[in-house]
Amino acid sequence: MAAEIKPLRSSHPTKPTSTDRPVLVAKIEGSGDDVNAAILLNGATGVISVSDDKSVRIWQRRDSGQYWPSVCHFLPSVPTCLHYIADTKRLFLGLDNGTVVEFSVSQDYNSINQVREYLSHQNRVTDVIFCPTNEWLLSVARDKFFVYHCTESGRRLGGHQCSGWCTALQYDEKSKHIFVGDYSGQITMLKLEEGGPQIITVLKGHNGSIRSLAWDMDRQLLFSGSFDQSVIVWDIGGRKGTAFELQGHTSKVSALVYGKNCHQLISGAEDATIVFWDMKADRQETPEWLEADSCQYCERPFFWNLRAMVDQKQIGLRQHHCRKCGKAVCDSCSSNKSCIPIMGFEFDVRVCDNCHSTIADQETLNGVHRTSLAKFQEVKHNVVYMDLDEEAGILLTVGQDRVMKIWDVSSMLN
C-alpha cells in the first residue's frame, strides 16, 4: 500500500499557531507486521524500515508524493534494529536470532546486496551502531552482552556482560566511551581500550527498563528514556551524575532523538505524544529523595516506625517526597501540587507546603508564571521508534499501528 497524505489536525493542549507545531507530510502504510525501526533517507525522499514479517524495505517517494517500496528483502530471522551510513550506503541489521548482517545499498536504492554476517549474540539484537572511522561494529542484545567486531576482518574484538538484557546503545567516537542501557534500568558506561572494553561506572536513576538513549557529543550529555515514563539527563562531561529529570509523558518513553545544532531533545512514548524539550534552557538539578522515619515537617511517624507509633499512640503514615526539595513528608504536609518546568516537571507534581508557598511567592514577586520549557504534539499512534533529519527539519515516527508518519518539524527546531 502506498503512503497516504493527510492534513494535520492540531491537538496541542495550548492551541499553538500554525507555525508552532509539527505538520504531517505523509503516512507510510503497507507493512505486513509490526515495524521495529526505520530511518529517513536524503531529506525524506526515502525510508528504510524493518518489521516483524522478516523484511527490510526501502520506500521511495514518487512524483505523486506517495511512497512505494523499491526493495522488499526477506531475511531468515526478524530484523529488530538497523544502522545506516548514508555516505557509503552501508546498512547494518540486527536480527532476532542474534546475528548482525551487513548490506550494501545500490546508488538508486533499488537493490541491496549482503556483504557479511556477524555471529554476534545468542539472543535478540536490540541495538547496533557502526563506526566508520575505526571500522567497528557495536551491538547489544538480550543475551546481556555488548560486543564489537572489526568490519574489515569480521573478527570479534571484545565484549562485556551487563546485569540485564541490553536494550539501548550509544557511542562517543572521540573518547571511545560506550553507554549500554539495560532492562533493569541501569546504564553501564564502558571505554574501549586495546585490551577490550573497560567498565567506567554504572548510572542508576530509573525505576523501569531503559528503552532509548541519545547523546549530545558537544556538551557531553546523555539522555535516557525509560518505561518509568521519565527522561533523565546525565552530565557525563561534568562528571556530576544525574543532572535533572524531564517528566512530560503519561506512559512508557520509547524513543529519543536529539538535534545537536538546535539543542532540542524529542521524546516519543506510548501515550501517542511527542515532546520537544528546549535543552538550551537553564534547568535545576533534581534533588535526591531523603529518607526518614518520620515526616520532616510535622514529625509524625511513618508506618514502619513501630516504636514511634507506640510512643505517640497513633497509626503510622505513608511516606511521600517533595519533588522540589526532596524531603520525606506525609500527605498532610504535601497536600499541594505544582508544575516546575525548570526542574523538568511539566505536569503538576507533589510538593511540600513550604515549597508550594515559595513557588507562589516567587510568582507574586517576580511575575514568574512557570512557563513551560517543552512543546507537546499528539501524533495519534503509540510511538515505538523515531528518526530525525535535523538539516531538513523532518521527523519520522514509527507507531504500534504499523504506520510510519513523516512530519515537518522545522518550525520546532528553530
N, C-alpha and C positions, 0 to 999 in steps of 0.2 A: 504494500500500500504506500502511496506517496505521502509526502508531508501535506498537512492541511494548514493553511494560513488563516488566522482569525484575528480580529481586533481585540485588544486587551481591555478588560473592564477593571477599573481600579477598585481595590478593596482595602487600601491603606487606611488604618484607623483614623489618621489625621487629615484625610482627604487632600492629598498633595496636588499641586498643579501638574499639568501635562508634561512639564519639563523636569519634574522631580520624582519620577517613577520609572521603573523598567517598562519597556514596550515589547510585547510579544511579537516576534518576527515570523516564526514558523514553528510548526509541530511536526515531528517525525514519528510516524506510527508504522506498524507492519512487522515488528519483531515477533518471532514465533514464541518467545518466552520472556521471562524477566530479563531486563537489561542490567548487567552488573557494572559496567563502566563505559564511558565514551569520552572522546576528545575532539576538539574543533580543529579544522584544517584551514589554513590560509584565510583568516577572517570570515569564517563560517561559510566558505564556498564548499566545504565538505565536512563530514563527520565520520570518525571510526568508532564502531561500537562492538561490544562483546556481550553475549547473552547466554542464558541457560539452555538454549537449544543447541549448544556447542558450536555456534557460528561466530565468526568475525565478519563484520560487514563494513564496507566503505560506501557512504551515502554522498552523492554529488548533487549539488544544486543545479537544476536545469534553467533554461531561459525563462520558463514559466514561474520560477521561484520555488517550485516544488523540489523535493529531494527524492532521488531514486537510487537504489543500490547498484553500483558498478562492480562490486565484489561481494560475493557471499560464499565464504570458505568455511567448511565444516572441519572440526578438529576431533581427535579421538576422545577428548575429555572436555568438560565445560571450562571455557576461559573465564577467569574470575577477575582479572585485573590487567592493565596494559600500561605501557610507556612508549611514547613515540618521539623520535628525533627528526624534526622537520627538515633540517639541513641535509642530512644524509639519507632520509627516508628509511630509517631502521625502526622496526616495530618489534616490541617485546611483549609477549603474552604469558601471564602466569595461569596455570591450569589447576583444575580441581584435584588432579592426581599427583600434584607436587612437582610437575615438570614446568620449566620455563622454555618457551620456544621463540627463536628469533626469526623474523621475516624481513625481506627487503620489499619495499613498495615501489611499483613502477612509476615513472615520471608522470604518466597520465592517470594514475590511480585506478587503472582498470584491471590490475592483477597484483598478486603478492606471491613471493617465492620463499619457501622455507630455507633458512641458512644453516641453523644449528639447533640442537636440543640440549638443554642443560638439565641433568637429573639432580635438581637442587634439593628437593624435600621429600618427605614421606607422607605429606598431607596437603590439604588445600592451600595454594599460594594466595596470600591476601594482599600483597603489595610488591611492586617491582620498580626499580629505578636503574637506568643505565647512565654511566658517567663517561662521556666520550673522551675526556682528557686523559683518563687513566685506563680506558677500555675495561672498566669494571662493571659487572652486572650484580646489583644488590637485590636481594629478595628476602621476604619473611613469609612465614606460613603458620598453619595451625599445629605443626609439629613442634612449636615453641622455639624454632631456630631462626636466627638471622644468618644468612650465608652470602658470600660474594665469590664470583668467578671472574677469571680473565677471559674476555670475549675473543682475544686473538688466538689463544691456545685451547680454550674450553676447560682449562684446569680450575679446580676448586682451590681458592686461595685461603679460605678460613671460614670460621663461623662462631656463633655464640648462642648458648641456650638461655632463654629468658624464663621467667617464673610462670608464664601462662601462654595461651595461644597468642601468637603475634598477629596484630590486626592492622597496623599502620606503620609507615616508614617515611623518614625524611633524612636528607643528607646535605651537609655543608661541604662543598667541594674544596673550598680554600683551606679550611682547618682539618678536613677529613674526619669530622665528627658525624656519628650516626645516631639517630633518635628512633627508637623502636617502641611503639605503643602496644600494650597487650590487653588481654581480656580481663585481667584483674584490676585494671585501671592505672597501672604503673607505666612509666616511660623510662626505658633504660637508655642511658647516654654512653656511647662507645666511641673510641678513637681507633682508626685503622693504622696500626703500626706494622713494621716489617715482619714481626713475628705473628701477626694476626690481630684481631680486634681486642682492645683492652677496655675494660669497664671503667668509666669515669665516675658516674653516680647514678642513682635511681631517683626519679622525681615522683613524689606521691602527693596527690591532691584530689583526685577524682574518686567518687563513690560508685562509679559504674565503668563499664568497659570503654576503652579508647576506641573511637571509630574512625577518626581522621586527624591528621597532623598537617600543619602548614608552617613555613619557615620564612622569616624576614632576615635575609642574608646581611643587609646593611646594618640594621640595628641589633642583630643577634637576638631576635625574639622568636620563641617557639610558641605556636598556638595549638592547643589540643581540644578537640571536640569529643564529648562523651555521651554515653547513654544516660548519665545523670542530669541531662538537659542543659549542661553548662559548657562554656568555653573558658579555658584557663590560659592566661598569657604568662609565659615563663621568661624571666630576664636571664638568658644564658650568658650574654656578653658581660653583664654587670655582676654575674655570679650571686644573684640575690634570691634564687629560687623562685617561688611564686610571686609574681608582680601583682596581678589582680585577676578577678573573675569577670566574665561577661554573661549576664543572665538575661536572655531575651526570648527563649523558646519555652514551649509548654510540653515538649516531647523530646525524644532522643535526637541529639545532634549527630547527623550522619555524614556531613560533608563540609569541608572548609577550602576556600581558595583565597589567595592574597594578591592584591595589586601592589607591587613593590614601588611603583612610581607615584601612585596617588595615596599610598599608605591606607588602603581600605581593605578590611577583612570582611569577607562574605561568608556567612554560615547558613547552611541548609539543614532542615530537620524533618522529622516525621509528622510535624504539625502543619505541613503544607505551606510553610513560610520560609522566606529567606530574609536575613537581616544584614544590613550594611553597617559596619562598625567603623567609626572615624578613629583611626589609630594615630592621628596627629594630635588629638586632644590630650591634655594633661589629666591623668587619672590618679586616684588614690589607691594604694595597695589594700587588698582585702586583709582584714585583721585575722589573727589566729583565734580560734574559739577557745576560750578559757574554761577550765574545769573547776568545779567547786561542789561541795557537799550541800551548800545552802545558797539561796538566792543572794547575789552580791549586792542587792539593794535592801530588801526587807528582812533578809537573814532567815526566812522560813526554810525548813529543811526540804530537800528533795526526797523522793520516795525510797531511795536506797539508804538514806541516812537514818538507820533504825534507832540509834542511840538518841539523836536529837529529837526524833519523833516521840520517843517515850518521855524524854525530859520535858519537852514542850507540850506534851499531851495533844498532839494534832496529827492529822494524816499528812503524809508526805506529798509534795507537789511534783509535777512533771518539769523537767529542765528544758528551757529554751535558750536561744542565743540571740543577742542583738547583732544584726548584720553590719552595723556601723562601727561599734566599739569591740564586739566580740565577747562581751561579758555574759556569764551564765546567769539567767534571770528566770523568774517564774512567770506565769501567764498574766497575773495581775500587774506586774511591773513592766510588762511589754505588750500592753493591750493595743498599741497603735501600730500602723503600718505606713510606709512611705517609700516612694521610688528614690533611688540615689544614683543617678546616671554617672556621676563622676567616679563611682566605685563599680560601675558596670551593671547595676541593678536597674533595669528599665521598667520592671514591674514593681508594684508595692511589695515590700518585704517587712518582716517583723523587726521593729526597733524598740529599744527600751524607752521608757518615758523621758528620761534625761536627754537622750539623743534626739527624740522627737521634738522636744522643746527647743533644743539647739538649732535644729533644721528650720523650725518655724521662726525663730528669732532672726536667723540669717536671711530668710526671705523678707521679713519685715524691714530689717535694717539696710540690707544691700540690694533689695529688689531681685533677689535670685528666685527663679521660677522652676528650678530643677529641669532645665532644658534638656531634652533627650539628645543623646550623642549617638543615636542609631536610627536607621530608617528601615521600616518593615514593608514587606511586599508579600501578599498571598499569591502562590503560584499554582494553586488548585491541583497539586499532586504531592504526595509524600516523597520528599527528596531522598535519594539514596547515593547520588554522586553529582559532582559539578566540575565544570572546567571553565576557565576564564581566558579570553584573549584580550588582555588589557589594552594593547595598542589599537585594536579595532573597536573596543568598547562592547564586546559581545560576551554573554554568559550562556553556558549550556547547563540545563538541569535535567537530570535523569530521575524519573519517578517510579514508584512501585507499580504504577498503572501501565508499565511497558512503553511509556511515551517519553520522547526527548523533546524538550522545548528550548528554543533559541530566543534569547532576549537581547534587546538593545539596552545596555546599561550605561552608555556613555555619559548621560546626564548625572548619574550617580557617582561617577568616578572622578569628577572634577574637584 
